[in-house]
Amino acid sequence: MDSQKPEVIPPILVAPEALSPEALQNVLESFVLREGTDYGNTELSLEQKIKNLKIRIQKKEIVLAFDPNSESLTFLTQGEWTKLNKQFQ
């Protein structure tokens, strides 16, 4: 019986501009629809949530990361990205 754990591959930073506009829009929509964040007393439209996400990307507050282990893309804060990368050093 082989008790070795499968190799865990570190995440890969993806430049949003490397995606086609359509692909980026799909990633943004998917993220916003699955996030489940409470926006307080005022609910924001899907379009406004996506606009806010784009602003955070432009300000470099968040990054797009590809996890080859789960084959998924997600947005992470700079702090989350740094912490995740430390696990692989």
C-alpha positions as MATLAB code, in Angstrom:
seq = 'MDSQKPEVIPPILVAPEALSPEALQNVLESFVLREGTDYGNTELSLEQKIKNLKIRIQKKEIVLAFDPNSESLTFLTQGEWTKLNKQFQ';
ca = [
       0.000    0.000    0.000;
       1.470    3.326   -1.093;
       1.170    5.927    1.670;
       2.641    8.807   -0.327;
       0.511   11.898   -0.652;
      -0.067   13.194   -4.158;
       2.207   16.048   -5.150;
       0.641   19.430   -4.463;
       1.470   21.963   -7.155;
       1.770   25.637   -6.158;
      -0.788   28.112   -7.495;
      -0.007   30.173  -10.565;
      -0.581   33.915  -10.805;
      -2.643   34.799  -13.883;
      -2.575   38.281  -15.372;
      -6.215   39.236  -16.029;
      -5.151   40.841  -19.308;
      -3.885   37.427  -20.454;
      -7.516   36.311  -20.693;
      -9.824   37.296  -23.494;
     -12.394   39.914  -22.455;
     -15.111   37.248  -22.621;
     -13.147   34.789  -20.484;
     -12.359   37.467  -17.895;
     -16.019   38.490  -17.769;
     -16.997   34.853  -17.185;
     -14.438   34.492  -14.378;
     -15.653   37.721  -12.754;
     -19.295   36.663  -12.960;
     -18.542   33.198  -11.620;
     -16.612   34.627   -8.675;
     -19.288   37.181   -7.798;
     -22.078   34.620   -8.033;
     -20.335   32.128   -5.733;
     -18.865   34.527   -3.171;
     -21.960   34.968   -0.979;
     -20.730   38.238    0.514;
     -23.075   40.395    2.578;
     -22.993   43.953    1.242;
     -24.877   45.464    4.153;
     -28.196   47.304    3.903;
     -27.898   47.942    0.170;
     -27.745   44.999   -2.189;
     -25.554   45.648   -5.221;
     -26.393   44.526   -8.728;
     -24.281   41.891  -10.448;
     -22.919   44.626  -12.723;
     -21.913   46.809   -9.758;
     -20.218   43.896   -7.991;
     -18.250   43.113  -11.156;
     -17.325   46.795  -11.568;
     -16.082   46.878   -7.964;
     -14.039   43.731   -8.560;
     -12.460   45.257  -11.686;
     -11.493   48.349   -9.674;
      -9.813   46.160   -7.047;
      -7.917   44.341   -9.825;
      -6.744   47.648  -11.325;
      -5.604   48.856   -7.896;
      -3.679   45.561   -7.453;
      -5.640   44.839   -4.253;
      -6.523   41.392   -5.554;
      -4.888   38.901   -7.904;
      -6.190   36.102  -10.078;
      -4.744   32.713   -9.178;
      -5.016   29.348  -10.900;
      -4.897   26.301   -8.653;
      -3.600   23.407  -10.784;
      -4.631   20.930   -8.076;
      -8.325   21.796   -8.301;
      -8.064   23.220  -11.833;
      -9.874   26.380  -10.735;
      -9.415   30.136  -10.891;
     -10.133   32.464   -7.999;
      -9.387   35.957   -6.803;
      -7.215   36.416   -3.715;
      -6.199   39.470   -1.764;
      -2.506   40.284   -1.865;
      -2.261   39.015    1.725;
      -3.935   35.716    0.871;
      -1.634   35.289   -2.148;
       1.473   35.957   -0.028;
       0.340   33.535    2.691;
      -0.472   30.836    0.137;
       2.905   31.184   -1.548;
       4.752   30.862    1.775;
       3.283   27.377    2.103;
       5.212   26.314   -0.999;
       8.608   27.794   -0.094;
];
